[in-house]
Amino acid sequence: MTDRQLLERIRIDPKVMVGKPVIKGTRLTVEYILNLLAHGTSEEAILNEYRGLAPEDIQACLLFASRSLDDTTFMPMVAEMP
């Protein structure tokens, strides 16, 4: 599946979840899926919990996040303690 095809799985609509990016046809935000992954939830567990999702939907979330960060410069969020 191409990047374009993956990104077509993500929708932004101000009438759905206050305009947050969601997986097309759901109210599952990209942020929510990424948070699950960041906290150790496996792709398999996500797909079992949300039966309407496909592995490509999770890939789309990761690609969307990656593309969203293309032009971002990061600074450390936590200052080192003396």
C-alpha positions as CSV (number, residue, x, y, z in Angstrom):
1,M,0.0,0.0,0.0
2,T,1.4,3.4,-0.9
3,D,1.8,6.3,1.5
4,R,-1.1,8.1,-0.3
5,Q,-3.4,5.1,0.1
6,L,-2.5,4.9,3.8
7,L,-3.1,8.6,4.4
8,E,-6.5,8.4,2.7
9,R,-7.5,6.2,5.7
10,I,-7.2,9.3,7.9
11,R,-9.9,12.0,7.9
12,I,-10.1,15.4,9.5
13,D,-13.6,16.8,9.8
14,P,-14.5,19.6,12.2
15,K,-17.8,17.8,12.9
16,V,-16.0,14.6,14.1
17,M,-14.0,14.6,17.3
18,V,-13.7,18.4,17.1
19,G,-11.6,18.1,14.0
20,K,-8.9,15.8,15.4
21,P,-7.5,13.3,12.8
22,V,-9.5,10.0,13.0
23,I,-9.4,6.7,11.2
24,K,-11.9,7.0,8.4
25,G,-15.4,5.7,9.3
26,T,-14.6,5.7,13.0
27,R,-14.3,8.1,16.0
28,L,-10.9,6.6,16.9
29,T,-8.4,9.4,16.8
30,V,-4.8,9.0,15.6
31,E,-3.8,10.4,19.0
32,Y,-5.7,7.6,20.8
33,I,-4.2,4.8,18.7
34,L,-0.7,6.2,19.1
35,N,-1.2,6.5,22.8
36,L,-2.2,2.9,23.0
37,L,0.9,1.8,21.1
38,A,3.1,4.1,23.2
39,H,1.8,2.5,26.4
40,G,2.6,-1.0,25.2
41,T,-0.7,-2.2,23.7
42,S,0.1,-4.5,20.8
43,E,-1.3,-4.0,17.3
44,E,-3.0,-7.4,17.8
45,A,-4.7,-6.3,20.9
46,I,-5.9,-3.1,19.3
47,L,-7.3,-5.0,16.3
48,N,-9.0,-7.5,18.6
49,E,-10.6,-4.7,20.6
50,Y,-11.7,-2.6,17.6
51,R,-12.8,-5.3,15.1
52,G,-13.5,-2.8,12.3
53,L,-9.9,-1.8,12.1
54,A,-7.3,-3.2,9.7
55,P,-3.6,-3.3,10.2
56,E,-3.3,-0.6,7.6
57,D,-5.3,1.7,9.8
58,I,-2.6,1.5,12.4
59,Q,0.1,1.9,9.8
60,A,-1.8,5.0,8.6
61,C,-1.7,6.5,12.1
62,L,2.0,6.0,12.3
63,L,2.6,7.5,8.9
64,F,0.3,10.4,9.7
65,A,2.2,11.2,12.9
66,S,5.6,10.9,11.1
67,R,4.5,13.2,8.3
68,S,3.1,15.7,10.9
69,L,6.5,15.9,12.5
70,D,8.5,16.4,9.3
71,D,9.0,20.1,9.9
72,T,9.2,20.1,13.7
73,T,12.2,20.8,15.8
74,F,12.2,19.1,19.2
75,M,13.5,20.5,22.4
76,P,13.8,18.3,25.5
77,M,10.5,18.4,27.5
78,V,12.1,17.8,30.8
79,A,15.1,19.8,32.1
80,E,17.8,17.9,33.7
81,M,17.9,18.1,37.5
82,P,21.1,19.4,39.0
